[in-house]
C-alpha cells in the first residue's frame, strides 16, 4: 500500500480493508506516515509525529485482528490534538510553557482509543492552549488550510482539521471551548462534533475553560464521527464533570430520511457580516432538509446576541484560574535567570506564554477582580442561564436547529491577526452551544469561492442521536463530503 491509497480513506473503509485482510495495519500506518512525510512540510498539521510508537501499535493491532479481537477502530491510524495527555509522548499545547512536558499518563479518551486498538501517528497543532480561531497563535508555527495553503485552517483545532482534510490521518480528536472543533471542520471541509458537556471525559485534557471545554472527533464523514464517539463517550470517575449516562450505539441513528423531524432555523444566526456565498450555501442546504421530509420553520433565539460577550468573560476568567498553575516550579518552562522567587514567576510567564494567552489571562483576571466580579463575571453567568433556557424552550418545539457554522470561508493567513475582535467574531455562531452545554455538529454544506462552507446542527442535551440522523441524511443527499483538496 502506498501513500496515494489513503486519499479519502474513512474509518469504515479502512476497517473493511483490514477485516478482509486486503491490507495490514502495519501497511496502512506506513502509508499514512509516508503521506505525512509528503505533505506536512506544507500543511504543518503535526507538532509531533510518533513513527516508532505507531509502527509498534500497528503490529499489535495486526495481532489482535489475527486473533479476532477487533473493533471498529482497531488498526486505524489517528491523530490527537496536542492538548491531550499522551503517556511518554510530548504534550506541548503548542506553547513554549510546555515545550518539554512529557505526561506520565494518558488522557481517558486516548486510553479508550488505544484500548480499541487505534494507532497514534502523532499530535496535532493548535492555537496556544487552545486560545484562538486560526491556529496562527501556535507558538511553534501556523497550520495551513489544505484547500488553499495561503489560508488558515481555523482554530483552535486547526492541526486536527487540516490533518483529516489532507489525509494525514484517518481521524483525529480535537477540543471545543467556543467552536474549536466545528469552526476548523467547516473551514477544512470535514465533519466536527462537539458532544454534550460531560458526555466525553475531560480527564487529561489540558484545561482552558473547564465549564466549556469538550473533546470530540474530526472525521471525513458522519458515520466515522459516530464510530469514534462510540469509543470515547461514557462516564469516567476521574472527571468530576462526567455525567452518569450509558451511551447508545450512535451508528444505529444513521438513517437516510428526516420524515417527522422538526428543524428550526434561528434568524439570529444569519448575522450581519455573514458572507453571501456562505448564506447561499446554507439556504440551499435547508431546502435539501425539506426535500428529505423535515418540517423546517424559522424561529428566534434573541439572547444569542449576548453569547459573544458572555463567552469572553467566562472563558478568560476560567483560563486565568487554570493557567495560574504554570509557575515555573512544578513542571513546564522555568526562567533560568531571576532575582528571587517572584521575579522567576514573572519571567516564566512572560517568556512562556504568547500574546493571545496573556491577553485572555488579563481579561479574566480583571473580570474576577474585586469590584468587577459582580458587574462582569456574575452577570455573565446569569445571562448564560438565560441562553441555556432559551435553547431548552426551542427544543420543546424542534428536534434540532440548523445554522451556518462560520460566518466566512477560510480567510488569508495574517488577515485578522492585528484585530482580536474580528478574530473573536469567527466563533460567534458556535459559542452558544458551549455556553448552554448542548451538542452540535458541523458537516460540509457547500462551496463558496472555491472553499468549503460548514453547516451546523444543534440538538438538546444528549441529543447526539438526532444530530447524527439529521447530519447523515443531509450528507447522503449531497456530494460535499466527497470533495477533497488538491494538495
N, C-alpha and C positions, 0 to 999 in steps of 0.2 A: 504494500500500500504506500502511495506517495502523498505528498502534501496537497496536491490538487484534488485528491479523492475525498478530502474532508470538507470541501467547499459546500456550504449549505447543510451539512450533516446535522441532523437533530438527535436528541436523546433517543427518541423512539426508533429512528432509522439505525443509529449506532447499535442499539440493543438488539435489533433484529439481525444485523450482520454478526454480532458476537455470538448470539444464541445459535445461529446456523453454522457457526464455525467457518464463515467466509473470511473472517479476519480475527486476529487475536487482539487482546487489549494492548499487548506489547507493540504490535504493528500499528495499531490505531494511535497509541500515545506517541510513538516515534514520529508518525506522520504529523500529528498536531505540533510537536516540538519543532519539526522541520518548518512548518508553516510559521510558527513564531519567529524562528530564525530568519525567514524570508521577508516578513513584512513588519515586524515590530520595530525595526530601526526607523520606520517612517511613521508608525502609529503611536508608539510609546504607551501601550496599554499596560505593560507589566513593570512593576517595581522589582520583583524578584522572580526568576524562573527556576523551578526546583527540578532540574532534569534528572539528577541521580535518584532522588526520592520518588519521582514519578515513575521511572522505569522499574524500580523495586516494587512499587504499589501495583503496577501493571502486571508484573509476573505473578504477584499474589492473587490478583483478580483472575488471571487465567487459570490458576489452580482451583479457585472457587468455582469458576464456570465449568471446569472439567469434572468437578465433584457434584455438580448440580446444585450447589449452594449459591444461588444467584437471585438478584433482584433487579428492578428496573434501571438502576444506576450503576450496577456492577461493571467495572472496566471502562466506564465513560470518563474521558478527561474533562476536568473542571478547573475553574479559576476561583479564587476567593479575594474579595476586596481587602486591601491591606490595613484595615482597622479591626480585623477579627483575629483573635489569637490563634496561632498555629505552633504546636509544640516543636521546638528545635528549628523553626523557620522564622527569620526576622519578621517583625510586625512593626512597621515604621509610622503608620498613619500619614505617610508622605511628609514627615516633619523631621527637622534636624533634632528636635527634642527626643525622638525615639529612634534615631537612625541606627543605633547599635542594640536595640532591645530585641531579645530572643525569648519569647514566652516559655514558661515551664509547663504549660498545659494547653489543651485545645479548647477553643470555644465550643459550646454544646452543638451548634449547627455543624461545625467542622467534624466533630466526633461522630455525629449521626450520619453524615455523608460518608465518612470513611468506614463506618460500620456497614454501610450499604455496599462498600467496595468501589466507590468513585475514586478517581485518580487525580490528585492535585498536581497541576503542571506549573502553578505559580500564583503570585499575589498581584492584585490589580491596583493601578494608580488611582489617586483620588485627590480632591482638594484637601489641603492640610486639616487633619482632624475632622474631615467631612464637612468643612465650612466653605461652601461655595456652589456655584451653579455652572461652572465651565471647566473644571479641573485645571484652570490656569493658576489656582492658588496652591497647587502642589509645590512643596519646597524643593522637589527633585527635578521635575521637568513637566511641561504641559503635555497632555494626551491630545491627539488629533483625531478628527472625525474621519472614519474610513470612506465616507461618501465624498468628502472634499477635505483634503489634508490641510487646507488653509483655514478650516473652520473648527470650532470647539465641538467636543462630543457631548456637552452638557456636564452636569456635576450634581452631587459630588462623586457619584459612582461612574465617572466618565471612563475610567480604565475598564471596568467590567462590561459596560455597554459597548465600548469600542472593540473589546476583545471578542465578544459574541458576534458582533456585526462583521468583523474581519475574519471570522472562522479561526481564531487563535485558541479557542476552546469550544467545547460543545455547549456548556452552560456556565454561568457564574453566579455568585451571590453578591448582592450589594446591601447597603443600608439606606434607609429613607427616613429623614428627620423632618423635611419640609417639601419633599418631592425628589429626593436624591437617587431614587431608583427610576421613577416614572419619567422625569424630565429627560435624563440622558437616554432612556429607552426610546422616547419619542424622537429625539434628535438623531439617533443612530438607526432607527427603523427596526427595533426589536421589541420583544414583549417584556414589560417590567411590572411586577406585582408588589404592592405594599400590603401585607396582611393586616388583619385586625390587631390592634395593640395588645400584646400579651399572648397571641397565638403561637408565636415563634420565640424561643428563648433568646434573651439578650446577654446571657452569661458568656463572657469572653469577648463581647463587643466593646471596644474602647469607647467610653461614653462621651457623647456630645451633649445632648439634651435628653435626660433619662425618661421624661414623661412623653417624649415624642418619637424617639428612635425606634425603628423596627427593621428587622432583617427580612429580605425577600429575594426571589430568584429573578435573574435576567436570562431570557431564553429566546430561541428562534421562533417558537410558536406557542400557542396556548396549551396544547397537550403537554409539552415539556414543562411548562410552568406548573401545571397540576401535579405532574410526577415528582418534581423537585419539592413542592410544598408538602406532598405526602411524606417525604423523608425527613423534613426538618420541623414540621408542626408538632405541637403537643406539649404537655406540661413538663416543666423542669423545676425540681425542688431547689436548684441552685440560683434561680431567678425569682425574687420575691414578687415581681410583677407578672409572672407567668400565670395564665389562667388555667383553672382545672376544667379541662374540656377534652373529650375524646374525639379527635378529628375524623371525619368520614374519609372514604376514598374519593378524592376530588376528581379523579379521572372519570368517575361514573356520571358526573354532571355535564359532560361534554355531549351536547345534543345539537343537531343542525337546524332547529327551528325555534322561534320565540313565541309561538301561539299562546295567548293568555297572559303574557308578561306585560306589566305596565312600566313604561320607562319615561322618566321626567327629564325635561330639558331646562335647566336653570338659566334664566335670562341673564343673570349677573355674571355668568362665566364667559359671555361674549363681550369681553371688556373693551374699553377704549384702548387702541393700540394693538388689537388683535390683527395680525397680518391678513389681508384679503384672501390670499391663497390658502391660509390655514382655515379661515372661516368657511370658504367654499368647500374645501375637502370635508370638513366636519358636517356641514349641512347635507352634503351628498351622502355621507355615511349614515346620517339619521334617516334619510329616505330608504336606505337599504334595510335598516332595522324594521321600518314599517312594512316593507315588502316581505320580510321574514315572519310577519304576523304579530309583531309587538304593537301594543297600544301606546302611542307616543303623544305626549302632551307637554306644553310649556308650563313651567312653574317658577316660583320666585323664592330665593333664599337671601333676603335683604341684608342679613348680618355678614354675608360673605365679604362685603367691602371692608369689614374691620379685621379680617383674618391676617392681613399682612402686618398691621400694627401689633396685633396680639402676638403673632409669632416672633416678631423682632423685639419683644420684651421678654417673653417666656424663654425662648431658646438661648439668647445670650445670658440670661440670668442663670439658667441651669449650667451653661458652659462655664461661666465664671466660677461656680462652685466645683464642678467636676475637674476643671483644669488646675485647681489650686494644689492638687497632689503633686504636680511637677515642680519640685523644689530643689532638684539637683542633689538630693540626698539618697533617696531610696532606689531609684533606677532612672534610666534615661540620661540625657545630656547633663553635664555639670560643668560650670565655668571653672577653668583651671586656676586662673589668677584673680584673686579677690582679696579685699581687705576686711576679713571677718565674715561671719555667717550671713548677715543681712545684705551685704554687698554681693556675696556669692549668689544669694537667692535672686536679687535684682538682675545680675548679669546673666544668670542661667536663663531666666525667662526672656530677657531682652534679646539674647542671641539664639535661643532655642525655638521661640515662636515666630511665625511670619506675620506680616502686616494685617491680614484679614483676621487671624486668630486673636491678635492683640486688640483689634477694633471691637470684636464681639465680647471679649473679656471686659473691656472698659464699658461698653454699653450695659452689660449685665451687672457689673459692679455698681454702676450708677443707679440702675433701676432698683437694686436691692438696698441701697444705702439709706441711712436714717433720714427721714423727712421726705423721701421719694417712694418708699416701698408701697404705701397706700395709694399714692397717686398713679403709680405705674404698674408694678407687679400685681398687686391685689386687684386692681381694676381689670387688668388683662385676664386674670383668672376668672373673674365674673363674666366678662364677655365671652370667654372660652365656653363657659357653661351655656350661654345663650346660643352660641354656634352649634354646640352639640345637640341642644334641644331642638333647634331648627331642623337639623338633619333627622332626628327621631320623628318629628312631625311629618317630614317629607316622606319617610319610609312607611308611614301609615297609609299613604296614597300610592306609592310607587315601589316596585320591586328593585329598581336600580335607577341611577341617574347617568346621563351621558353629557360630556363636556369635551372641549379641547384639552389636551394635556399641557401644552406650552403655547404661549401667545405668538411664538415665532418658530420658524425653522432654525437650524443651526446657524449661528452668527459667526462672523470672522474672528479669528484669534486677535486679541488686543482691542477689539471694538468697544468693549464695555468696562474694561479694567479700570479706567480712570473715573468711572461714575458708579460707586457702590449701590446707589439707589436703583439705577437702571438694571444692574445685575440682580439685585434682590427681587425686582418685579418679574423675573423669569419664572419664579416659583409661585406666583400669585394664584394660579389655578390648581396647584397641588397641595399647598399648605393646609387648606381647611380640613382635608381628610386626616392629617396628623393631629390637628388641634382637637378633632372630635374622636379620634381613635378608631375610625372606620376603615374598612378595606377599600382599595382602589387598584385598578389595573390599567396600564396603557398598552395599546396594541397599534400596529401600523395601520393608519387610517387614510393614506393618500400620499400624493407627491405634490409639492409646490416649489416652483423654481428649481426643479431637479433634485429636491431634498425631501426626506421623509417628514410626514406630519403624524403626530400622535393623537389617538382617540382614547379618551379616558372614560372608564365606567366606575361609578362609586356605588357601594352597597351598604346595607346596615351592618352593625357589629356581627361578626361570624357569618356574614353573607357571602363568603367566598364561593360557595357552590353556585349561587345565582350569577355572580360575576363571571365565573368560568363558562357557564351556559351562554350568557349573552356574548361574551368575547369570542367564544368558539364559533357560535353560529355566524357572527359577523365575519370572522376570519375565513370560514369555509365558503362564504358567499362572495368573497373578494380575492384579489390576487396580490394585494400589497405585501403580505408577509413573505411572498416568494421572491420579491425583488432584492437583489444583493448589490452592494457597492462593487465597483470595478477597481480593484487595487492593482 
